[in-house]
Amino acid sequence: MDLDELREEIEEIDRDIVELIARRTYVADAVARVKEDRDMATTDEEQEAAVMERAGRNAERFDVDANLVKAIFRLLIELNKIEQRSERGD
């Protein structure tokens, strides 16, 4: 592959990443609505720990730096919590 082809592949991967983030955000919004309907807290530390553990395992599976992957997931979780709180007026 030449440089342009490699850059095109990265561009496609970037689109896929954004699409997956959008899907994850949509599902997280659905989770937030269920939590609100059930009068549950926005934060679920046990679930967050499970997500982080799973992220670490997946990072190892794909030979990617686990700390980097966990940092990305921490950011995704925090962004979802901020949005959930703003929607609930917390």
C-alpha positions in Angstrom: 0.0 0.0 0.0 1.2 3.5 -0.7 0.8 6.5 1.7 -2.4 7.7 0.2 -4.0 4.3 0.5 -2.9 4.0 4.1 -4.4 7.4 4.8 -7.7 6.5 3.2 -7.8 3.4 5.4 -7.2 5.5 8.5 -10.0 7.9 7.3 -12.4 4.9 7.0 -11.4 3.6 10.4 -11.9 7.1 11.9 -15.4 7.1 10.5 -16.1 3.7 12.0 -14.8 4.9 15.4 -17.1 7.9 15.3 -20.1 5.7 14.3 -19.4 3.3 17.2 -19.1 6.3 19.6 -22.5 7.5 18.3 -24.0 4.0 18.8 -22.6 3.8 22.3 -23.9 7.2 23.2 -27.4 6.3 21.9 -27.5 3.1 24.1 -26.1 5.0 27.1 -28.9 7.5 26.6 -31.4 4.7 26.7 -29.7 3.4 29.9 -30.1 6.8 31.4 -33.8 6.9 30.6 -34.3 3.5 32.3 -32.4 4.7 35.3 -34.5 7.8 35.5 -37.7 5.9 35.2 -36.6 3.6 38.0 -35.3 6.5 40.1 -31.8 5.1 40.0 -28.6 7.1 40.5 -26.7 8.4 37.5 -23.5 6.8 38.7 -23.1 3.1 39.1 -19.5 2.4 40.3 -19.8 -1.3 40.0 -20.9 -1.1 36.4 -18.1 1.4 35.6 -15.6 -0.9 37.1 -16.9 -3.8 35.0 -16.6 -1.6 31.8 -13.0 -0.7 32.7 -12.1 -4.3 33.3 -13.7 -5.3 30.0 -11.8 -2.5 28.2 -8.6 -3.7 29.7 -9.2 -7.3 28.6 -10.2 -6.2 25.1 -7.0 -4.0 24.9 -4.9 -7.0 25.7 -6.8 -9.2 23.3 -6.0 -6.8 20.4 -2.5 -5.9 21.7 -3.3 -2.3 22.4 -2.0 -0.3 25.4 -4.5 -1.0 28.1 -3.9 2.3 29.9 -4.7 4.2 26.7 -7.9 2.2 26.1 -9.0 2.7 29.7 -8.4 6.4 29.4 -10.6 6.6 26.4 -13.3 4.6 28.2 -13.1 6.9 31.3 -13.6 9.8 29.0 -16.6 8.2 27.3 -18.2 7.3 30.7 -17.6 10.8 32.1 -19.2 12.4 29.0 -22.2 10.1 29.3 -22.6 11.0 33.0 -22.4 14.7 32.3 -25.1 14.4 29.7 -27.3 12.2 31.9 -27.0 14.7 34.8 -27.8 17.7 32.5 -30.8 16.0 31.2 -32.0 15.1 34.7 -31.2 18.5 36.1 -28.9 17.1 38.7 
